[in-house]
Amino acid sequence: MKSFEYGDEKISDREIMITVPSYVIGVVILTLPRDLAAATTSADGWIAILGVGLFAVLFIWLLAKLMIGFPNQSFFTFASSIFSKPVAIVTFLLFAVIWLNVTAIEVRQIADISKLYLLDKTPVELIGLCFLLVVVYAVSGSRAGLFRLNMLFLPIILFVTLIVLVFNIGEFDPNQLLPMFKTDSQGYLEGMYTGMTIYSGFIIVLFYVGLVDHPKKTPKKAAIGMCIPLVLYLMLYILCIGVLGNSVTANLLYPTIELAKSVEIPGGFFGRFESIFFVIWIMAIFNTTTMAFDVAVLSLSSIFKHTKKIKIIFILAPIVYSISMLPQDKLELTSFGSIVFNTALIYSLFIPLMLFVVAKLRGVKRVNK
């Protein structure tokens, strides 16, 4: 089968703006209200979302600003010029390992949730395999095509989320948000750490800014893109607390889906809106998974330049599937996912920081534009 090729692999800064929220908005949004409600009192979790979100906006702006100072360079070339090539190779091998595991977690989570809400008689192994095959097919094609898929899916995802928000306003009780600012310092720290893991997608800017045709406005566009999940997370979290209450939200497996269950479309056209909501949300999880898998593939392609991309994909795909099926139950999956996402977050913060520090120490100059 011959894959469709776009005229070039260049993208626009607007596509970066869409890709950032497309990666960040994934399966974690289904559990975010629960985790924040468990760590904080009433609706105080909004402080963690806002505080960490503003940090993520600033951080992604700085990353994009750093990359456009070295135009027409890939992340690997840029890292090699700062770290040295051997160190860059080790760095990218770790990128590949971490984001391979992120991909596996996303595949397993979508399989488990699909079995719970949509395909209760279908084995998890089969659901996960089918989803992974679609991801492999997407990543095997043009990289620019992934960005165009993000631009296609994101408006649909935001529209369906808006429906959930609008049709739950009638059940919203402002008294559920009170009292405010009653959480202790440890609760705020736990909430901020929880919030930080959902914004770790800022690292993808380092991988893809090199594809932007005219990157002058890329930092601004990337920052705007990060503002989209920030606003979305705030609205969904406050709505969950206002409709369900803090204690109920903290004890539900997927509070966001419970909100979708309570949606009643006038006229009785849709008896189970949560099924429609979840089908649409698969698009969001698909975007996150394809970009995570592509980061792993791109990391290895940067090291093994003479190996075809499709060969790397076919080698990695069985590994992803095997890892995704390792957890035996929900508890093991949650524990494994926590380790993987925490590692991804720490690595996403550590590598850019080291790039800044080493570049300053070695006197690596930005290109004047």
C-alpha positions in Angstrom: 0.0 0.0 0.0 1.4 3.4 -1.0 0.8 6.1 1.6 -0.5 9.5 0.5 2.3 12.1 0.6 1.7 15.8 1.1 3.6 18.2 -1.1 6.0 19.0 1.8 6.5 18.3 5.4 6.3 21.9 6.5 3.6 23.1 8.8 2.3 26.5 9.9 2.5 28.1 13.3 -1.3 27.8 13.5 -1.0 24.0 13.2 1.4 24.2 16.2 -1.3 26.2 18.1 -3.8 23.4 17.4 -1.4 20.5 18.0 -0.5 21.6 21.5 -4.1 21.3 22.9 -4.7 18.2 20.8 -1.8 16.5 22.6 -2.6 17.8 26.1 -6.3 17.1 26.0 -6.4 13.3 26.3 -7.6 10.5 28.5 -6.4 12.4 31.7 -9.3 14.8 31.4 -11.7 12.0 32.3 -10.0 11.5 35.7 -8.6 15.0 36.4 -11.6 16.3 38.5 -11.5 13.2 40.7 -7.8 13.5 41.4 -8.0 17.2 42.2 -11.2 16.8 44.3 -9.4 14.1 46.4 -6.5 16.5 47.1 -8.4 19.7 47.8 -11.5 21.0 49.6 -14.6 22.2 47.8 -13.6 23.8 44.5 -10.1 24.8 45.5 -8.6 22.6 42.8 -9.2 25.5 40.3 -6.2 27.2 41.9 -3.9 24.3 41.0 -5.3 24.2 37.4 -4.8 27.9 36.9 -1.4 28.2 38.6 0.2 25.3 36.9 -1.6 26.2 33.6 -0.1 29.7 33.6 3.3 28.1 34.3 2.8 25.7 31.3 1.9 28.7 29.1 5.0 30.6 30.0 7.2 27.5 29.7 6.0 26.5 26.3 6.5 30.1 25.1 10.1 29.9 26.3 10.7 26.6 24.6 9.4 27.8 21.3 11.4 31.0 21.7 14.5 28.9 22.2 13.9 26.8 19.2 13.2 29.6 16.7 16.6 31.0 17.6 18.0 28.0 15.7 16.0 28.0 12.5 15.9 25.0 10.1 17.4 22.7 12.7 15.8 19.6 14.0 15.6 19.1 17.8 18.3 16.4 17.5 20.7 18.7 15.6 20.0 21.5 18.1 20.6 19.2 21.1 23.8 17.8 19.5 25.2 21.2 19.1 24.6 22.0 22.8 25.1 18.6 24.5 27.5 16.9 22.0 26.3 14.1 19.8 26.8 11.1 22.2 24.9 12.8 25.0 22.1 13.8 22.5 21.9 10.1 21.4 21.4 9.0 25.0 18.9 11.8 25.6 16.8 10.8 22.5 16.9 7.1 23.4 15.3 8.0 26.8 12.8 10.1 24.9 11.9 7.1 22.8 11.6 4.8 25.8 9.4 7.2 27.9 7.0 8.2 25.1 6.8 4.5 24.0 5.4 3.8 27.5 3.1 6.8 27.3 1.7 5.4 24.1 1.2 2.0 25.7 -0.6 3.6 28.7 -2.9 5.5 26.3 -3.7 2.4 24.3 -4.5 0.3 27.4 -6.7 3.1 29.0 -8.7 3.6 25.8 -9.2 -0.2 25.7 -10.4 -0.4 29.3 -12.7 2.6 29.0 -14.2 1.3 25.7 -14.9 -2.0 27.3 -16.5 -0.3 30.3 -18.8 2.1 28.4 -19.1 0.8 24.8 -17.9 -2.8 24.1 -18.6 -4.7 27.3 -18.4 -8.1 25.6 -15.2 -7.5 23.6 -11.8 -8.5 25.1 -9.6 -5.7 26.1 -6.8 -7.3 24.1 -8.8 -7.0 20.9 -9.9 -3.4 21.5 -6.3 -2.3 22.3 -5.0 -4.1 19.2 -7.5 -2.4 16.9 -6.8 1.0 18.3 -3.1 0.6 18.0 -3.4 -0.5 14.4 -5.2 2.7 13.6 -2.5 4.7 15.4 0.2 2.8 13.5 -1.6 3.6 10.2 -1.7 7.3 11.0 1.9 7.6 12.1 3.1 5.6 9.1 2.0 8.4 6.7 3.1 12.0 6.4 4.0 13.8 9.6 2.3 16.9 8.3 -0.8 14.8 7.9 -1.0 14.3 11.7 -1.2 18.0 12.2 -4.0 18.2 9.7 -5.9 15.5 11.6 -5.5 17.6 14.8 -7.0 20.5 13.0 -9.9 18.4 11.9 -10.7 16.7 15.2 -10.1 19.5 17.8 -13.1 21.7 16.8 -15.4 18.6 17.0 -14.0 17.7 20.4 -14.4 21.3 21.8 -18.0 21.5 20.4 -19.1 18.2 22.1 -17.5 19.3 25.3 -19.4 22.6 25.0 -22.6 20.6 24.7 -21.8 18.8 28.0 -21.1 22.1 29.7 -24.3 23.9 28.4 -26.7 21.0 29.2 -25.4 20.7 32.8 -25.7 24.4 33.7 -29.3 23.7 35.0 -27.9 21.3 37.6 -25.1 23.6 38.7 -25.2 24.6 42.3 -22.9 27.4 43.3 -23.1 26.5 46.9 -21.1 23.3 46.1 -18.1 25.5 45.4 -18.0 26.8 49.0 -16.2 27.3 51.3 -13.2 28.5 49.3 -9.5 28.6 50.2 -9.9 26.0 52.9 -7.4 23.5 51.6 -4.1 23.2 53.5 -0.7 23.7 51.9 -0.1 20.0 51.4 -3.4 19.7 49.5 -2.5 22.6 47.2 0.9 21.0 46.5 -0.7 17.7 45.7 -3.2 19.4 43.5 -0.5 21.3 41.6 1.6 18.2 41.1 -1.5 16.5 39.7 -2.2 19.4 37.5 1.4 19.5 36.3 1.2 16.0 34.8 -1.6 17.0 32.5 0.4 19.9 30.9 3.6 17.8 30.2 2.7 18.0 26.5 4.7 21.2 26.1 7.8 19.1 25.2 6.4 18.4 21.7 7.2 21.9 20.7 10.9 21.0 20.8 10.3 18.2 18.3 8.0 20.0 15.8 9.0 23.7 15.8 11.7 22.8 13.2 8.9 21.9 10.8 7.3 25.3 10.9 7.8 27.2 7.7 7.7 30.7 9.1 8.3 30.3 12.9 8.4 34.0 13.9 5.0 33.9 15.6 5.3 30.3 16.8 6.0 31.2 20.5 2.8 33.3 20.7 0.8 30.6 18.9 2.1 27.8 21.1 1.2 29.8 24.2 -2.3 30.5 22.9 -2.6 26.8 22.1 -1.8 25.9 25.8 -4.4 28.3 27.0 -7.1 26.2 25.3 -6.7 23.1 27.7 -6.3 25.5 30.6 -9.7 27.1 30.0 -11.3 23.7 29.2 -9.9 22.1 32.4 -11.1 25.0 34.5 -14.6 24.9 33.2 -15.0 21.1 33.4 -13.6 20.9 36.9 -15.8 23.7 38.3 -18.8 22.2 36.6 -18.0 18.7 38.1 -17.8 20.2 41.6 -20.9 22.4 41.1 -23.0 19.5 39.8 -21.7 16.5 41.7 -20.0 18.0 44.7 -16.5 17.5 46.0 -17.0 14.2 47.8 -18.9 12.6 45.0 -16.4 13.8 42.3 -13.5 12.4 44.4 -15.1 8.9 44.5 -16.2 8.6 40.9 -13.9 6.7 38.4 -14.6 9.1 35.5 -16.4 12.2 36.7 -16.4 13.8 33.2 -18.3 10.9 31.7 -20.8 11.0 34.5 -21.5 14.6 33.5 -22.1 13.4 29.9 -24.5 10.8 31.3 -26.7 13.5 32.8 -27.1 15.3 29.4 -30.6 15.1 28.0 -31.0 16.3 24.4 -34.5 17.8 23.9 -36.7 15.6 21.6 -35.2 12.3 22.9 -32.9 11.9 19.9 -30.1 10.5 22.0 -30.9 8.3 24.9 -27.3 7.8 26.0 -25.3 10.9 25.2 -22.3 9.6 27.1 -21.8 7.0 24.4 -21.7 9.8 21.8 -19.4 11.8 24.1 -17.0 9.0 24.5 -16.9 8.2 20.8 -16.0 11.8 20.1 -13.5 11.7 23.0 -11.7 8.8 21.3 -10.6 11.4 18.7 -8.9 13.4 21.5 -7.2 10.2 22.9 -6.3 9.2 19.3 -4.6 12.6 18.8 -2.6 12.3 22.0 -1.6 8.7 21.2 -0.5 9.3 17.7 1.6 12.3 18.7 3.2 10.4 21.6 4.0 7.5 19.3 5.4 9.8 16.7 7.7 11.4 19.2 9.1 8.0 20.0 9.5 7.2 16.3 11.0 10.6 15.6 13.5 10.2 18.5 14.8 6.9 17.0 14.7 8.2 13.4 16.9 11.1 14.5 19.5 8.6 15.8 19.2 5.9 13.1 19.0 8.2 10.1 19.5 5.5 7.5 16.7 3.3 8.9 13.3 3.8 7.2 10.5 5.2 9.3 8.2 2.4 8.5 10.7 -0.2 9.8 11.0 1.6 13.1 7.2 1.8 13.4 6.8 -2.0 12.8 9.5 -2.7 15.4 8.0 -0.5 18.0 4.3 -1.4 17.5 4.5 -4.9 19.0 6.5 -3.5 21.9 3.8 -0.9 22.6 1.1 -3.6 22.5 3.0 -5.9 24.8 3.6 -3.1 27.4 0.0 -2.0 27.2 -1.2 -5.5 28.2 1.2 -6.0 31.1 -1.0 -4.5 33.8 -3.4 -7.2 35.1 -6.0 -4.9 36.6 -7.1 -1.3 37.1 -4.8 -0.9 40.2 -1.7 -2.0 38.4 -2.6 0.2 35.4 -3.0 3.3 37.6 0.2 2.6 39.4 2.1 2.0 36.1 0.5 5.1 34.5 1.5 7.2 37.5 5.1 6.2 37.2 5.2 6.7 33.4 3.5 10.2 33.4 5.6 11.4 36.4 8.8 10.3 34.6 7.6 12.0 31.4 6.9 15.2 33.4 10.3 15.3 35.2 12.1 14.5 31.9 10.1 17.2 30.1 11.2 19.8 32.6 14.8 18.5 33.1 15.9 18.4 29.5 14.9 22.0 28.5 16.4 23.3 31.7 19.7 21.5 30.9 19.5 22.9 27.3 19.3 26.4 28.7 22.1 25.9 31.2 24.6 24.1 29.0 23.9 26.6 26.1 24.8 29.5 28.4 27.9 27.8 29.8 29.1 26.8 26.4 28.3 30.2 24.8 26.0 28.8 22.1 24.6 31.8 20.2 21.2 32.2 18.9 20.8 33.2 15.2 19.9 36.8 14.9 16.8 37.3 12.8 
